[in-house]
Amino acid sequence: MEPAAHRQPLASDHAVGRLPGLKEPRLLKGSDQRLWLLWLEQRPQERGRTTALIRPFADSAAKPVELTPAPINLRSRVHDYGGGVLTAAIENGQLLLVWIAAGCLWQQHWHLPDSSGAAAAVMEPLRLTLPGEWDLADGLLDLRRRRWLGIREMAGRDQLVQVSLDSSDQEPQLLHQPADFAGYAVLSADGGQLAWVEWQQPAMPWDSSRVWWSPLSETGELAAPCSLAGGDATAVFQPQWLPDGRLLVAEDSSGWWNLMLQQPGATTWERPWPMAAETAMPQWIYGMSTTAWDGEHLLAAVCSEGRWQLKRLRLDGRIEAVNQPFDDLAGLAALEGRAVAVASNSRTGAGLLELDLRQQAAEPWIHTSAVPTVLAPAAISVAEPIWFAGHNGQRTHAWYYPPSDGSSGAAPLLVKSHSGPTAMARRGLSLAIQYWTSRGWGVVDVNYGGSTGFGRAYRERLNGGWGVVDVSDCAAAAQALITAGRAHPERIAIEGGSAGGFTTLAALCFTDVFRAGACRYAVCDLTAMAVDTHRFEARYLDTLVGAWPEDRARYDERSPLQHADRIRCPVLFFQGLQDKVVPPEQTERMAAALRANGVPVEVRLFEQEGHGFRDSAVQIQVLEETEAFFRERLGI
C-alpha cells in the first residue's frame, strides 16, 4: 500500500472536521401562515461555536439567516453535557428568541425574513438573568404568563425555575425543587398543566426515571406536583402533550421504549403501539426528540436492529411507514402536516430532512445536507450489518465498512468502540470512517452489549460488566472478521473516546487481538472516576461496575491504569486540558505507566479543548495522526 506521505488527499479529507453539527430543528408558524424552519448549527471551523439559523420551510434555495452571530455562542453547561439552549415563538408577527450563552439567559425580537431574505432585529439582545453560581438549560416559553421555564443546576441539585420575559438582569426564581435531577418539561396546549421528568442517583435517566405532573395556577405555581409513571426499573423519555390534553411518553417496562398515552384526568395508561423496537434514546443531553404531533397524526422515529425509520402512529393503533430513504434520524419536530428531522444514511451526510405529510407524492420530502457531497457514490463504503457471538455467546451487532480503495482480501481493520457507553453505532454517512476505508482499511463499528437501539435487555448486558462485556464484544467482532478472511490478524487496531477510550485501553490490557490503540480523553482509572467526576455521572459506575467503595476490588481489576504492565503494543493519547469529566491527570498517569514499561506512547494535549473536541483543526489532527500512527506501528 502506498505510503501516506505519497498519497494524494481525497475530497473527503478536506471535509472531515469541518462538518457542522445540526441540532434541535423546529417549525414555527408566522402570522401570514408561512412555516419557518429554525435550527442550531455547531461549527467546528469556529472552534465549536453554536448559532441559530432560520429560513422558510421547504425552501432549501433560500439563504439561511443567522440570528445569533459571533461572538454569541449558544451553550449550556448543565450536567456538563448541556443541550436545550434555545427556545422560540412567533408572537405579534415577530420572532421571539430566548437562548443561553455565557451562563446567562438572553432574549431578542426579530422581524421575520422578507422576500429578499433579509431579517432585522427589533432590539439588541437583552440579558434576562445575571451570571451566578449556577447553569441554565432546557427551557420552554409560557407566553400566557410572560416567562421562561427551565432547569437551573445549582449547589449540587437541579431546580425547575422561572424567568420573566419582561425584566432584565434577574435571578431565576424557584418554581419546584426536585429530589435530584430533572428536565424535559412540557406545557399543555391550554397552559394549564406541566409535565417533566425526574430521576435520582445512583440511577441514570435511562435506568430509572419518572414522569411528574402538576396543574398550574393562574399565576403559574405548581398546584399539586406528583409522579405519574416510571419507576425503579423503568425509564421514561420525552413527555409530550397532545392538543386534546392527553399526555404521551416513551416508557420501557415492556423491555422496549414504546409510547403510551394517558387520558385526561385518568390514572391508567394505554399502549396503543406495542413493538419490539425503540422510540427513545438515552438522555445524555437536553433537547432530544424522537416523537412529534403534526396536527393530525403522531410521528415517531423508531429504531429496530440499529436502523431508524419514520413511522406515522394512528390513534387507533395502526402503524404506517413514512416513505423516505434515511435510516439515521434525530431531532424530530412537526407542525400542521409538515415535519423536520436531522437525517442521514450510508450514502448521504447529515442534513435537514423536510417532509410534507399532506402530499400523496411518492417522495414528499427534501433533504439539505450540512455540506455539499464530497464523495462520489462509488467511492463510499456502505455499512454492512454483521451479527456475531459476543460475550457469553450472546448475539451481538456491529456495522462493518469494507475498504473502498479497490483492495481485496484480509485488510487492516480498525475497531471502533463508541462512547456513552449506552450510545450506539449509527449507520449514517461518516466522513471519518470513509477516511479510513479510502486508505484500504476495513472498519467495524461495534454495538457492544450496553448499546441502545436493541431493547432494555441488550442495554443491561453491561450492568456490572463494563470493562468485560464491551471488551469481549469488540474482540469478538474483530475475530469474526479475521475468521471470515476480511481482516489481517497482525493489523488490528482499536480506537475510542471517553467510555470508548476506556474500552480501548481495557481491550489492550485483557485481550491479545489488537496490535495498536488510540484513545481520546479516555477513562483510565475507574477509582478516580468514582471519586472525582462531575455530578451527572457521579454514581454511574454503581450500575456499570459495582457499588463504591464496597466493590473497590472490581474497580481495581478492570482499571487499565492498574494493569498497564499488560499492554505491550503502541498507544496514542489525545487529551483536552479543560476536561472536567476525565481530568488530564488520568491520561498523564496512564502514559507514564506505559512508558515505564517500555511501551511506545505518544500524547497530544489540547489547551482549549474539554471532553469532546469541538475545533475542526483539532478533529482533523486527531484523525490524521491516528491513521499515521497506526500505519507506522503496524508496518503498513
Backbone hydrogen bonds, N-H to C=O, Kabsch-Sander energy under -0.5 kcal/mol:
donor,donor_aa,acceptor,acceptor_aa,energy
6,H,3,P,-1.6
7,R,3,P,-0.6
7,R,4,A,-1.1
13,D,10,L,-0.9
14,H,10,L,-0.7
14,H,11,A,-0.8
15,A,11,A,-0.6
15,A,12,S,-0.8
16,V,12,S,-1.9
18,R,15,A,-2.3
19,L,15,A,-0.6
21,G,42,Q,-2.5
22,L,20,P,-0.5
23,K,40,L,-2.2
26,R,38,L,-2.5
28,L,36,W,-2.3
30,G,28,L,-0.5
30,G,34,R,-3.3
33,Q,30,G,-1.8
36,W,28,L,-3.2
37,L,55,R,-3.1
38,L,26,R,-2.6
38,L,36,W,-0.6
39,W,53,L,-2.2
40,L,23,K,-2.6
41,E,51,T,-2.6
42,Q,21,G,-3.0
43,R,41,E,-0.6
43,R,49,R,-2.9
46,E,43,R,-1.6
47,R,44,P,-1.6
48,G,43,R,-1.9
49,R,43,R,-0.8
49,R,46,E,-1.0
51,T,41,E,-2.2
53,L,39,W,-2.6
54,I,65,V,-1.6
55,R,37,L,-1.7
57,F,35,L,-2.5
59,D,56,P,-1.2
62,A,59,D,-1.5
65,V,54,I,-2.9
66,E,64,P,-0.5
67,L,52,A,-2.7
67,L,65,V,-0.6
68,T,52,A,-0.9
72,I,69,P,-1.9
74,L,50,T,-2.6
75,R,73,N,-0.7
75,R,100,I,-1.5
80,D,77,R,-2.3
81,Y,78,V,-0.8
82,G,78,V,-2.6
84,G,286,Y,-0.8
87,T,98,V,-2.4
89,A,96,L,-1.9
91,E,89,A,-0.6
91,E,94,Q,-2.4
94,Q,91,E,-2.0
95,L,110,W,-2.8
96,L,89,A,-3.5
96,L,94,Q,-0.5
97,L,95,L,-0.6
97,L,108,Q,-2.7
98,V,87,T,-2.6
99,W,106,W,-1.8
100,I,85,V,-1.8
101,A,104,C,-2.2
102,A,73,N,-0.5
104,C,101,A,-2.3
106,W,99,W,-3.0
107,Q,126,L,-2.2
108,Q,97,L,-2.1
110,W,95,L,-2.4
111,H,120,A,-3.2
112,L,93,G,-0.6
114,D,118,A,-2.4
117,G,114,D,-2.1
120,A,111,H,-0.9
122,V,109,H,-2.6
123,M,109,H,-1.0
126,L,107,Q,-3.3
127,R,125,P,-0.5
128,L,105,L,-2.7
128,L,126,L,-0.7
129,T,105,L,-1.3
130,L,170,Q,-3.0
134,W,132,G,-1.8
135,D,153,E,-1.5
137,A,151,I,-1.7
138,D,83,G,-0.8
138,D,84,G,-1.1
139,G,84,G,-0.9
140,L,149,L,-2.3
142,D,147,R,-2.9
143,L,141,L,-0.7
145,R,142,D,-0.9
146,R,143,L,-0.8
147,R,142,D,-1.6
148,W,163,V,-2.9
149,L,140,L,-2.6
150,G,161,V,-2.0
151,I,137,A,-2.9
152,R,159,Q,-2.5
153,E,135,D,-2.7
154,M,152,R,-0.6
154,M,157,R,-2.6
157,R,154,M,-1.2
158,D,180,D,-2.5
159,Q,152,R,-1.9
160,L,176,H,-2.6
161,V,150,G,-2.8
161,V,159,Q,-0.7
162,Q,173,Q,-2.4
163,V,148,W,-2.2
165,L,146,R,-2.1
167,S,164,S,-0.5
169,D,127,R,-2.2
170,Q,128,L,-2.9
173,Q,162,Q,-2.7
175,L,160,L,-2.9
176,H,160,L,-2.0
181,F,199,W,-2.5
183,G,197,V,-1.7
186,V,195,A,-2.7
188,S,193,Q,-2.6
191,G,188,S,-1.9
194,L,214,S,-2.5
195,A,186,V,-2.4
196,W,212,W,-2.2
197,V,183,G,-2.8
198,E,210,R,-2.2
199,W,181,F,-1.4
203,A,200,Q,-1.5
207,D,204,M,-2.1
208,S,204,M,-2.1
209,S,234,T,-2.3
210,R,198,E,-2.6
211,V,229,A,-2.2
212,W,196,W,-3.4
212,W,210,R,-0.5
213,W,226,C,-2.6
214,S,194,L,-2.1
216,L,192,G,-2.7
217,S,221,E,-2.4
220,G,217,S,-1.5
223,A,215,P,-2.8
223,A,221,E,-0.7
224,A,215,P,-0.5
226,C,213,W,-2.1
228,L,211,V,-3.5
229,A,211,V,-1.1
231,G,209,S,-1.1
231,G,234,T,-1.1
234,T,231,G,-1.2
237,F,250,A,-1.9
240,Q,248,L,-2.4
242,L,246,R,-3.0
245,G,242,L,-2.2
247,L,262,Q,-1.5
248,L,240,Q,-3.2
249,V,260,M,-1.9
250,A,237,F,-2.3
251,E,258,N,-2.9
252,D,235,A,-1.4
254,S,256,W,-0.5
255,G,252,D,-1.6
258,N,251,E,-2.0
258,N,256,W,-1.6
260,M,249,V,-2.4
261,L,270,E,-2.3
262,Q,247,L,-2.2
263,Q,268,T,-0.6
266,A,263,Q,-2.1
270,E,261,L,-3.1
273,W,259,L,-0.6
277,A,275,M,-1.7
278,E,303,C,-2.6
279,T,257,W,-2.2
284,W,282,P,-1.8
286,Y,82,G,-2.4
292,A,299,L,-2.1
294,D,292,A,-0.5
294,D,297,H,-2.7
298,L,313,L,-1.2
299,L,292,A,-3.3
300,A,311,K,-2.4
301,A,290,T,-3.0
302,V,300,A,-0.6
302,V,309,Q,-3.2
303,C,278,E,-3.0
304,S,302,V,-0.5
304,S,307,R,-2.6
305,E,453,G,-0.5
306,G,453,G,-0.8
307,R,304,S,-1.6
308,W,327,D,-2.6
309,Q,302,V,-2.7
311,K,300,A,-2.8
311,K,309,Q,-0.5
312,R,320,E,-3.6
313,L,298,L,-3.2
313,L,311,K,-0.6
314,R,312,R,-0.7
314,R,318,R,-2.6
317,G,314,R,-2.1
320,E,312,R,-2.7
322,V,310,L,-2.5
323,N,321,A,-0.5
324,Q,322,V,-0.9
327,D,344,S,-0.9
328,D,344,S,-1.3
330,A,342,V,-1.5
332,L,289,S,-2.0
333,A,340,V,-2.4
335,L,338,R,-2.6
337,G,294,D,-3.4
338,R,335,L,-1.6
339,A,355,L,-2.3
340,V,333,A,-2.7
341,A,353,L,-1.6
342,V,330,A,-2.9
343,A,341,A,-0.6
343,A,351,G,-2.8
344,S,328,D,-1.7
345,N,348,T,-1.9
348,T,345,N,-0.5
351,G,343,A,-1.8
352,L,368,T,-2.3
353,L,341,A,-3.2
353,L,351,G,-0.6
354,E,352,L,-0.6
354,E,366,I,-2.9
355,L,339,A,-2.7
356,D,364,P,-2.3
357,L,337,G,-2.4
357,L,355,L,-0.7
358,R,337,G,-0.6
359,Q,356,D,-1.1
365,W,363,E,-1.8
366,I,354,E,-2.2
368,T,352,L,-2.2
369,S,367,H,-0.6
370,A,350,A,-2.5
379,A,376,A,-2.0
380,I,377,P,-1.3
382,V,380,I,-0.7
384,E,400,Y,-2.7
386,I,398,A,-2.7
388,F,396,T,-2.2
390,G,388,F,-0.9
390,G,394,Q,-3.5
393,G,390,G,-2.2
394,Q,391,H,-1.9
396,T,388,F,-2.6
397,H,447,N,-0.8
398,A,386,I,-1.8
399,W,445,D,-2.5
400,Y,384,E,-3.1
400,Y,398,A,-0.5
401,Y,443,V,-3.4
404,S,437,T,-2.2
405,D,437,T,-0.7
411,A,409,G,-0.6
411,A,486,R,-1.6
413,L,491,R,-2.6
414,L,442,G,-2.8
415,V,413,L,-0.5
415,V,493,A,-2.8
416,K,414,L,-0.5
416,K,444,V,-2.8
417,S,415,V,-0.5
417,S,495,E,-2.1
418,H,416,K,-0.6
418,H,446,V,-0.6
423,A,419,S,-0.9
426,R,424,M,-0.6
429,L,345,N,-2.2
429,L,348,T,-0.9
431,L,429,L,-0.5
434,Q,430,S,-2.2
435,Y,431,L,-1.9
436,W,432,A,-1.1
436,W,433,I,-0.5
437,T,433,I,-2.3
438,S,434,Q,-2.4
439,R,436,W,-1.5
440,G,437,T,-1.5
441,W,436,W,-1.8
442,G,412,P,-3.0
443,V,401,Y,-2.3
444,V,414,L,-2.6
445,D,399,W,-3.0
445,D,443,V,-0.5
446,V,416,K,-1.9
446,V,444,V,-0.7
447,N,397,H,-2.0
448,Y,446,V,-1.2
450,G,458,Y,-1.5
451,S,448,Y,-2.2
452,T,423,A,-1.8
456,R,255,G,-2.9
459,R,455,G,-1.9
460,E,456,R,-2.5
461,R,458,Y,-1.0
462,L,459,R,-1.0
463,N,460,E,-1.2
464,G,543,T,-1.9
465,G,462,L,-2.6
466,W,462,L,-0.7
466,W,544,L,-2.3
468,V,465,G,-2.4
469,V,465,G,-2.5
472,S,468,V,-2.7
473,D,469,V,-2.5
474,C,470,D,-2.2
475,A,471,V,-2.3
476,A,472,S,-2.3
477,A,473,D,-2.2
478,A,474,C,-1.9
479,Q,475,A,-2.5
480,A,476,A,-2.4
481,L,477,A,-1.6
482,I,478,A,-2.1
483,T,479,Q,-2.8
484,A,480,A,-1.6
485,G,482,I,-1.6
486,R,481,L,-2.5
487,A,481,L,-1.1
488,H,411,A,-2.7
491,R,488,H,-2.0
493,A,413,L,-2.8
493,A,491,R,-0.5
494,I,516,A,-1.6
495,E,415,V,-2.3
496,G,518,A,-1.4
497,G,417,S,-0.5
498,S,520,R,-2.7
500,G,497,G,-2.2
502,F,498,S,-1.8
503,T,499,A,-2.2
504,T,500,G,-2.1
505,L,501,G,-2.4
506,A,502,F,-2.9
507,A,503,T,-2.5
508,L,504,T,-1.8
509,C,505,L,-1.8
510,F,506,A,-2.9
511,T,507,A,-1.2
515,R,492,I,-3.4
516,A,492,I,-0.7
517,G,570,P,-1.9
518,A,494,I,-1.8
519,C,572,L,-2.5
520,R,496,G,-2.0
521,Y,574,F,-3.3
523,V,498,S,-1.3
524,C,522,A,-0.7
529,M,525,D,-2.0
530,A,526,L,-2.3
531,V,527,T,-1.5
532,D,528,A,-1.9
537,E,534,H,-0.7
538,A,535,R,-1.3
540,Y,537,E,-1.2
541,L,537,E,-0.5
542,D,539,R,-1.2
543,T,539,R,-0.6
543,T,540,Y,-1.2
544,L,540,Y,-1.7
545,V,541,L,-2.8
546,G,541,L,-2.1
551,D,547,A,-3.0
552,R,549,P,-1.9
554,R,551,D,-1.1
555,Y,551,D,-1.4
556,D,552,R,-2.4
557,E,553,A,-2.2
558,R,554,R,-1.4
559,S,555,Y,-1.2
561,L,524,C,-2.3
562,Q,559,S,-1.0
563,H,559,S,-0.6
563,H,560,P,-1.3
564,A,561,L,-0.8
566,R,563,H,-2.2
567,I,564,A,-1.5
568,R,566,R,-0.6
571,V,600,P,-2.1
572,L,517,G,-1.9
573,F,602,E,-2.9
574,F,519,C,-2.1
575,Q,604,R,-2.4
577,L,606,F,-2.6
578,Q,609,E,-2.8
579,D,576,G,-1.2
586,Q,583,P,-2.1
587,T,583,P,-0.7
588,E,584,P,-2.3
589,R,585,E,-2.2
590,M,586,Q,-2.2
591,A,587,T,-2.7
592,A,588,E,-2.1
593,A,589,R,-2.1
594,L,590,M,-2.1
595,R,591,A,-2.5
596,A,592,A,-2.2
597,N,593,A,-0.8
597,N,594,L,-0.7
598,G,595,R,-2.1
599,V,594,L,-2.4
602,E,571,V,-1.8
604,R,573,F,-2.4
606,F,575,Q,-2.3
607,E,605,L,-0.5
609,E,606,F,-1.0
610,G,612,G,-0.6
612,G,610,G,-1.2
616,S,44,P,-2.7
619,Q,615,D,-2.3
620,I,616,S,-2.6
621,Q,617,A,-2.2
622,V,618,V,-2.7
623,L,619,Q,-2.0
624,E,620,I,-2.7
625,E,621,Q,-2.7
626,T,622,V,-1.9
627,E,623,L,-2.1
628,A,624,E,-2.3
629,F,625,E,-2.3
630,F,626,T,-2.5
631,R,627,E,-2.5
632,E,628,A,-2.3
633,R,629,F,-2.7
634,L,630,F,-2.4
635,G,632,E,-0.8
636,I,631,R,-2.4
